[in-house]
Amino acid sequence: ALKEEILRTSRFGELIGESNALRQVREMIAKVAPGNTTVLITGESGTGKELVARLIHRLSPHRDKTFVVLHAAALPETLLESELFGYEKGAFTGATSRKPGRIEQAAGGTLFLDEISEIPAQFQIKLLRFLQDRTFVRLGGQETVTVDTRIIAATNRNLTEEVKAGRFREDLYYRLAVFPIHIPPLREHRSDIPALCQHILNRLGYNRELSTPVLDKLKKHHWPGNVRELENVLERALILAQAKEI
């Protein structure tokens, strides 16, 4: 049992929990990680989508290569293309040398595109072209560049609804959702809360315990912010509570 626990924790890191919901997520990760398949991770904010993406990379044959993150919603459309595909010298004012984009930086490894639903419609076409043949042209350039980069995308929105509303291209959705993984909200696997709490307290460096009434209270909460909210609540409790037991 100890050997199995060591293997589980070393392979799946901070994906803590023994509920059926979390077991299914771990099984999906283990199945898709060895290949180069494009993965779409869905789930509410704070559920751990980037954590799952990093686990897929860590368990893949490309674990020694780079894991690169691009938060799509953090960039305006004018910067998105140059950040993703890079640019050539002279492509625009201030482009004094060639700069590789995130796709090239992740060559042989994994590119994690977070908040994929936020990318503008015009740019969706360019991303689709890359997903189709893994080639692109740097901004201001003419050379076609080919890279072997695995794409993992994530969103907290319902992309099928976004497609129906005309805000997201259907063909791009099917290119991204080759292997979808849905991470359940914390309220759907409340049995994992005690283990999560202990893990978070240990990670924060505190050898302290939660009283039974506090644990009961945590289990009853709706957790709209999911695991991220739980982390914040525990950190605040550590500051406010003076006794060893919270």
NORZI-V234970 format. One record per pair of residues at least 24 apart in sequence whose ideal C-beta (glycine too) atoms are under 10 Angstrom apart, sorted by the first residue. I is the first residue (numbers start at 1). J is the second residue. Records with the same first field share a line. If there is no record, write none. Layout:
I->J  J
This chain:
9->199
10->58
11->55  58  59
12->51  52  55  58  59
13->51  54  55  58  59
14->48  51  54  55  196  199  200  203  227
15->48  51  52  54  55  183  192
16->48  192  193  195  196  197  198  199  200  227
17->184  186  189  191  192  193  194  195  196  199  227
18->189  191  192  195
19->184  188  189  190  191  192  193  195
20->184  189  191
21->182  183  184  185  186  188  189  191  192
22->183  184  189  191  192  195  196
23->189
24->181  182  184
25->52  55  181  182  183  184  189
26->52  55
28->52  56  179  180  181  182  183
29->53  55  56  58  59  181
30->55  56  59
31->179  181
32->56  59  60  152  178  179  180  181
33->57  58  59  60  61  62  63
34->59  60  61
35->60  61  150  178  179
36->60  61  62  110  148  149  150  151
37->150  151  152  178  179
38->131  150  151  152  153  175  176  177  178  179
39->110  112  150  151  152  153  154  176  177  178  179  180  181
40->113  116  151  152  153  154  155  159  173  174  175  176  177  178  179  180  181  182
41->112  114  116  152  153  154  155  156  179  180  181  182  183
42->116  117  153  154  155  156  157  158  159  160  177  180  181  182  183
43->154  155  156  181  182  183  184  185  226
44->156  157  183  184  185  186  187  223  224  225  226  228
45->115  156  185  224  225  226  228  229
46->156  183  185  186  223  224  225  226  227  228  229  230  231  232
47->154  156  182  183  184  185  186  188  223  225  226  227  228
48->183  186  226  227  228
49->112  114  115  152  153  154  155  156  181  183
50->112  114  152  154
51->183  227
52->112  152  154  181  183
53->110  111  112  113  114  152  153  154  181
54->110  112  152
56->110  112  150  152  179  181
57->106  109  110  111  112  150  152
58->110
60->109  110  150
62->106  107  108  109  110  148  149  150
63->109  110
64->108  109
65->106  107  108  109  110  148  149  150
66->102  104  105  106  107  108  109  110  111  149
67->105  106  109  110  111  112  150  152
68->101  102  103  104  105  106  107  109  110  111  112  113  149
69->102  106  110  111  112  113  114  152
70->101  102  103  105  106  111  112  113  114  115  116  119  153
71->112  113  114  115  118  154
72->113  114  115  116  117  118  119  120  123  127  153  154  155
73->114  115  116  117  118  119  155
74->114  115  118
75->118  119  123
76->120
77->119  120  121  122  123
80->118  119  120  122  123  126  127
81->122  123  126  127  136  138  139
82->138  139  140
83->139
84->111  113  119  123  126  127  130  136  139
85->126  127  130  136  137  138  139  141  145
86->136  137  138  139  140  141  145
87->138  139  140  141
88->137  138  139  140  141  142  143
89->138  140  141
90->140  141
91->138  139  140  141
92->139  140
95->139  140
98->138  140  141
99->138  139
100->138  145  147
101->136  138  139  145  147
102->149
103->127  130  134  136  138  145  147  149  151
104->136  138  145  147  149
105->147  149
106->147  148  149  150  151
107->145  146  147  148  149
108->147  148  149  150
109->147  148  149  150
110->149  150  151  152
111->147  149  150  151  152  153
112->150  151  152  153  154
113->151  152  153  154  155  176
114->152  153  154  155  156
115->153  154  155  156  157
116->151  152  153  154  155  157  159  162  168  172  173  176
117->153  154  155  156  157  158  159  161  162  167  168  173
118->155  156  157  167  168
119->153  168  169  172
120->167
121->166  167  168  169  172
124->167  168  169  171  172  173
125->169  171  172
127->151  153  169  172  175  176
128->169  171  172  173  174  175  176
129->172  175
130->175
131->171  172  174  175  176  178
132->171  172  175
151->175  176  178
152->176  179  181
153->177  180
154->181  183
156->183  226
183->226  227
184->226
185->222  223  224  225  226  227
186->218  221  222  223  224  225  226  227  228  229  230
187->219  220  221  222  223  224  226
188->223
190->218  219  220  221  223
191->219
192->219  227
193->218  219  220  221  223  227  230
194->218  219
196->227  230  231  234
197->230  231  233  234  237  246
198->234
200->227  230  231  232  233  234  235  238
201->234  235  237  238  246
203->231  234
204->231  234  235  238
205->238
206->234  235  237  238  244  246
207->244
208->234  237  238  241  243  244  245  246
209->244  245  246
210->234  237  241  245  246
211->241  243  245  246
212->245
214->241  245  246
215->246
